[in-house]
Amino acid sequence: MKMSTPPSTRLKTFKYRLYPSKRQERNLFRVLACARSFYNMCVSERKWAYELEGRSVSRTEQLRQVKHYKATFPQARGVHSHILQVAVSDCDKAFQAFFRRVKAGETPGYPRFKGRDRFHSFGLKEYGNGWKVDGRKLHITGIGRVPVRWHRHMEGTPKTLRVIHKAGKWYIAVVCEVSHSMPLSETGRVVGIDVGISALITTSDGEKVENPKFYREAQAELRRRQRKLARAKKGSKNRWKAKRQVQRWHEHVANQRRDFTHKLSTDLVQQYDGIALEDLRVGNMARNKHLSKSILDSGWSMFRQYLTYKAASAGRVAAFVDPTYTSKCCSGCGAIFQDFDLSTRWVECDCGLSMDRDHNTAINILRRTGWDTPVSLNVDAVQVMRATEATRLQPL
């Protein structure tokens, strides 16, 4: 199997925690409010230009308004021009995504005006122009030298910066251009992986990794905090404190899931030269009202994302196969199981196969890549199964 060659350079994001003083935090909120105001102004201009004049406002036209905005509005004085330019780019991306959804026939979702609780970040687009690393601190124009917790080494050449306010904490996301690392040495091993709910993953080698279910484990404490928030008087300081507690608990659960997924994907990339998964449409599957919470809590999309970029940077191969009948097909002879549903956890076949359902699925996933001996499906059985399913779905 031929391993992929990583590109000479790539972009990599490093996230760090900021610890601003009270004065610096006030300035950060002031800059954030200014960026939000200009973003809403850009949305308003595009909206009214189309409704009243039937024309579209381009990104370039709005970028020309930055200098005028800074000269006219007192709150924009001392705010770096790049922050407002990034706000224009964010607005343009929102409208481009809107037009893409309209063209694809999806629910479009027109870009909204951002309230104080819905606008959480601002950006700077050039290192050394508005921001730079100054010793152990980060210097931001209009803010000052802000202490940073550099918990990991920042690689490559810094390019852009995003300052984020989340659950009462401040973070920075630094995008760097890094040269590719040397590919990992080949192990000669490939694996198929079936993602699930009870077991997060099952490999074609028969190994299982249990699903930690972080959200379900945290639900009891989250209910208590949400009840406290619901009982607090609107606009009161107690309500603000209760809201912050709910936000931080959600952040804690998300951090747990992210950390676990990072470690699991790294371990798989180090062990295998090729990793095969099903090309699942997780968004469609999450519409099932009985399984949506479990599917989203499992973090399948996050696992796929992390595995994909880590495999590319390490010179590994991550393949995604058609999920059709990977569960219903026997990995021994290719026959289609009858009377098969979600409650079936152990499969047996006339050919003598008897194994865990997820293990059987993982083997089928691996063999569909062509890295192992393929199992040909019984075509007649597939046609009969599809006809049966079509008949069952017809209205009475």
C-alpha positions in Angstrom: 0.0 0.0 0.0 1.4 3.4 -1.0 1.5 6.0 1.7 0.5 9.6 1.0 3.2 12.3 0.8 2.4 15.3 3.0 2.8 18.8 1.5 5.9 20.9 2.1 4.0 23.3 4.4 0.7 23.4 6.2 -1.3 25.6 8.5 -1.6 24.6 12.1 -3.5 26.3 14.9 -2.3 26.6 18.5 -4.6 27.6 21.3 -3.5 29.3 24.5 -5.2 30.8 27.6 -4.9 34.5 28.2 -4.8 36.1 31.7 -5.6 39.8 31.2 -5.7 42.3 34.1 -9.0 44.1 34.9 -8.0 47.1 32.8 -6.9 44.8 29.9 -10.1 42.9 30.1 -12.2 46.1 29.9 -10.2 47.0 26.7 -10.8 43.5 25.3 -14.5 43.9 25.8 -14.4 47.4 24.2 -12.6 46.0 21.1 -15.0 43.0 21.0 -18.0 45.4 21.1 -16.6 47.6 18.4 -16.0 44.5 16.1 -19.6 43.3 16.8 -21.0 46.8 16.0 -19.2 46.9 12.7 -20.2 43.3 11.8 -23.8 44.2 12.4 -23.4 47.3 10.3 -22.1 45.2 7.4 -25.0 42.8 7.7 -27.4 45.7 7.7 -25.8 47.4 4.7 -26.1 44.2 2.6 -29.6 43.5 3.8 -31.0 47.0 3.0 -29.0 47.4 -0.3 -30.7 44.2 -1.6 -34.2 45.0 -0.3 -34.3 48.7 -1.4 -32.0 48.7 -4.4 -31.8 45.1 -5.5 -28.0 45.1 -5.6 -25.4 43.1 -3.7 -22.7 44.7 -1.6 -19.3 43.2 -2.1 -16.6 42.5 0.4 -14.3 45.1 -1.3 -16.9 47.8 -0.9 -17.3 47.2 2.8 -13.5 47.1 3.4 -13.4 50.6 2.0 -15.7 51.7 4.8 -13.2 50.8 7.6 -11.3 54.0 7.4 -14.6 56.1 7.4 -15.9 54.1 10.4 -12.8 54.7 12.4 -12.9 58.4 11.7 -16.6 58.8 12.5 -17.3 56.7 15.5 -15.5 57.4 18.8 -15.7 53.8 20.0 -13.5 52.7 17.0 -10.6 55.0 17.9 -7.6 53.0 19.0 -9.0 49.8 17.5 -6.7 48.3 14.9 -8.0 48.5 11.3 -7.3 44.7 10.8 -9.9 43.9 13.5 -12.6 45.7 11.5 -11.3 44.1 8.2 -11.6 40.7 9.8 -15.2 41.5 10.8 -15.9 42.3 7.2 -14.4 39.0 6.1 -16.5 37.1 8.7 -19.7 38.8 7.4 -18.7 37.9 3.8 -18.2 34.3 4.8 -21.6 34.2 6.5 -23.3 35.4 3.3 -21.3 33.1 1.1 -22.4 30.1 3.3 -26.0 31.4 3.0 -25.9 31.5 -0.8 -24.3 28.0 -0.9 -27.1 26.6 1.2 -29.7 28.3 -1.0 -28.1 26.8 -4.1 -27.9 23.3 -2.5 -31.6 23.4 -1.5 -30.8 23.3 2.2 -32.4 25.4 4.9 -30.6 28.7 4.2 -30.5 30.5 7.5 -30.0 34.2 6.7 -27.1 35.8 8.5 -28.3 37.3 11.8 -27.4 40.4 13.7 -25.1 39.4 16.6 -26.2 40.3 20.1 -23.7 40.6 23.0 -24.0 36.9 23.8 -23.6 35.7 20.2 -20.3 37.4 19.2 -17.3 36.0 20.9 -14.1 36.7 19.0 -12.2 39.2 16.9 -9.1 38.7 14.7 -5.9 40.2 13.5 -4.5 39.0 10.2 -0.8 39.8 10.1 1.9 39.0 12.7 3.8 42.1 13.7 1.0 44.4 12.6 -1.3 44.7 15.6 0.0 41.8 17.5 3.3 40.0 18.4 4.8 37.8 20.9 6.8 39.9 23.4 8.8 37.6 25.7 6.4 35.5 27.7 3.5 37.8 26.9 1.4 38.8 23.9 1.3 42.4 22.8 -2.0 43.5 21.2 -2.4 47.0 20.0 -4.8 48.9 22.2 -4.7 46.2 24.9 -1.1 46.0 26.0 1.1 43.1 27.0 -1.2 40.3 28.1 0.1 37.3 30.1 -0.3 33.9 28.2 -0.1 30.4 29.5 2.3 28.9 26.9 1.5 25.3 27.7 3.1 24.0 24.4 5.7 25.2 22.0 4.4 27.2 19.1 5.8 25.8 15.9 6.5 27.5 12.5 5.8 31.1 11.4 2.8 32.9 13.1 0.3 34.2 10.5 -3.0 35.2 12.0 -4.5 35.6 15.5 -8.0 35.2 16.8 -8.9 36.4 20.4 -11.8 34.4 21.9 -14.0 35.0 24.9 -15.6 31.8 26.1 -17.4 31.0 29.4 -15.7 34.0 31.1 -12.2 33.1 29.9 -10.0 34.5 27.2 -8.1 32.5 24.7 -6.0 33.1 21.6 -5.9 30.8 18.5 -2.7 31.4 16.6 -2.5 30.1 13.0 1.1 29.2 12.0 2.6 28.0 8.8 4.7 24.9 9.7 6.9 22.7 7.6 5.8 19.1 7.4 7.2 16.7 9.9 9.0 13.5 8.8 6.4 10.7 8.1 6.2 8.0 10.8 8.0 4.8 10.1 5.8 2.1 8.5 4.3 -0.5 10.7 2.9 -2.8 8.0 -0.5 -2.8 9.7 -3.9 -1.7 8.4 -7.2 -1.6 10.3 -10.9 -1.2 9.7 -12.8 0.8 12.4 -16.5 0.7 13.1 -17.8 3.6 15.2 -20.7 3.0 17.6 -22.5 4.1 20.7 -21.9 1.4 23.3 -18.3 0.9 22.1 -16.9 4.1 20.6 -14.8 2.1 18.1 -14.4 -1.6 17.3 -11.4 -2.5 15.2 -11.0 -5.3 12.7 -8.5 -6.9 15.1 -11.4 -7.3 17.6 -10.3 -4.6 20.0 -13.0 -2.3 21.5 -12.7 1.2 23.0 -15.6 1.9 25.3 -17.6 5.1 24.9 -16.9 7.4 27.9 -20.3 9.2 27.4 -19.1 12.4 29.0 -22.3 14.3 28.4 -24.5 11.7 29.9 -22.2 11.4 33.0 -22.4 15.2 33.4 -26.2 15.5 33.0 -27.1 15.3 36.7 -24.8 18.3 37.6 -25.9 20.1 34.5 -29.6 19.8 35.4 -28.9 21.3 38.8 -27.1 24.3 37.3 -29.7 24.8 34.7 -32.5 24.8 37.3 -30.6 27.4 39.3 -30.3 29.5 36.2 -34.1 29.1 35.4 -35.0 30.3 38.9 -32.8 33.4 38.9 -34.3 36.7 38.2 -33.7 38.0 34.7 -31.1 40.8 34.6 -29.8 40.0 38.1 -26.2 39.4 39.1 -27.2 35.9 40.4 -28.6 35.0 37.0 -25.3 36.1 35.4 -23.4 33.9 37.8 -25.7 30.9 37.2 -25.4 31.3 33.4 -21.6 31.4 33.7 -21.7 28.1 35.7 -23.7 26.4 33.0 -21.4 27.7 30.3 -18.3 26.4 32.2 -19.8 23.0 32.8 -20.6 22.6 29.1 -17.0 23.7 28.3 -15.7 21.1 30.8 -17.6 18.3 29.0 -16.5 19.5 25.6 -12.9 19.6 26.8 -13.1 16.0 28.1 -14.5 14.8 24.8 -11.9 16.7 22.8 -9.0 15.4 24.9 -10.2 11.8 24.7 -10.6 12.0 20.9 -7.2 13.6 20.4 -5.5 10.8 22.4 -7.4 8.0 20.7 -6.8 9.3 17.1 -3.1 9.8 17.9 -2.7 6.3 19.2 -4.4 4.9 16.0 -2.2 6.9 13.7 0.9 5.7 15.4 -0.1 2.0 15.2 -1.4 1.7 11.7 -0.3 2.7 8.2 -3.9 2.6 6.8 -7.1 3.3 8.7 -10.5 2.6 7.1 -13.9 4.0 8.3 -17.4 4.2 7.1 -18.3 7.4 5.2 -21.2 8.2 7.5 -23.6 11.2 7.2 -23.6 12.0 10.9 -25.8 15.0 10.5 -28.6 12.9 9.0 -28.2 10.1 11.5 -28.5 12.7 14.4 -32.0 13.5 13.3 -33.2 10.2 14.9 -34.8 11.5 18.1 -34.0 8.2 19.9 -30.3 8.2 19.1 -29.4 11.8 18.5 -28.0 12.5 22.0 -25.9 9.4 22.1 -24.5 10.0 18.6 -23.6 13.6 19.3 -22.1 12.7 22.7 -19.9 10.1 20.9 -18.2 12.8 18.8 -18.0 10.8 15.6 -17.5 13.8 13.4 -14.7 15.1 15.7 -13.0 11.7 15.6 -13.1 11.7 11.8 -11.7 15.2 11.6 -8.8 14.6 14.0 -8.0 11.2 12.4 -8.0 12.7 8.9 -5.6 15.6 9.5 -3.3 13.5 11.8 -3.0 10.8 9.2 -2.2 13.3 6.5 0.6 14.9 8.5 2.1 11.6 9.5 2.1 10.1 6.0 -0.7 7.6 6.8 -3.8 6.8 4.7 -7.3 7.4 6.1 -9.9 5.8 3.7 -13.7 6.2 3.9 -15.9 3.5 2.4 -19.5 3.2 1.5 -21.4 2.1 4.6 -24.1 0.2 2.7 -24.6 -3.3 4.2 -21.3 -3.3 6.1 -23.3 -4.6 9.1 -25.7 -6.9 7.3 -23.0 -8.7 5.3 -21.1 -11.7 6.5 -17.4 -11.1 6.5 -16.7 -14.8 5.8 -18.8 -15.5 2.8 -20.6 -12.3 1.8 -24.1 -13.5 2.5 -26.7 -10.9 3.7 -28.2 -11.6 7.2 -32.0 -11.8 7.4 -34.0 -10.4 10.3 -31.2 -8.0 11.2 -31.8 -4.8 13.2 -30.1 -2.6 15.9 -30.9 -5.1 18.6 -28.8 -7.8 16.9 -25.4 -7.7 18.7 -24.1 -11.1 17.7 -24.1 -12.5 14.2 -24.0 -16.1 13.0 -23.8 -17.4 9.5 -24.3 -20.8 7.8 -20.7 -20.6 6.7 -19.6 -21.1 10.3 -19.0 -17.4 11.2 -19.9 -16.4 14.7 -18.7 -13.1 16.1 -19.6 -9.7 17.6 -21.7 -7.6 15.2 -19.3 -4.6 15.3 -16.2 -6.8 14.8 -17.8 -8.3 11.7 -18.6 -4.7 10.4 -15.0 -3.5 11.0 -13.7 -6.5 8.9 -16.1 -5.6 6.1 -15.0 -2.0 6.2 -11.3 -3.0 5.9 -11.9 -5.3 3.0 -13.8 -2.8 1.0 -10.7 -0.7 0.8 -8.9 -3.4 -1.1 -6.1 -3.5 1.4 -7.1 -7.0 2.5 -8.8 -10.0 0.7 -12.1 -8.6 -0.5 -15.4 -10.3 0.3 -17.8 -10.2 -2.6 -21.4 -9.5 -1.7 -24.1 -11.9 -2.7 -25.7 -9.8 -5.4 -29.0 -11.7 -5.5 -29.3 -11.4 -1.7 -28.7 -7.7 -1.8 -31.4 -7.2 -4.5 -33.9 -9.2 -2.4 -33.0 -7.2 0.7 -33.5 -3.9 -1.1 -36.8 -5.0 -2.5 -38.0 -6.1 0.9 -37.0 -2.7 2.4 -38.7 -0.8 -0.4 -41.9 -2.8 0.1 -41.9 -2.2 3.9 -41.4 1.6 3.4 -44.4 1.9 1.0 -47.4 3.7 2.6 -50.5 1.5 3.5 
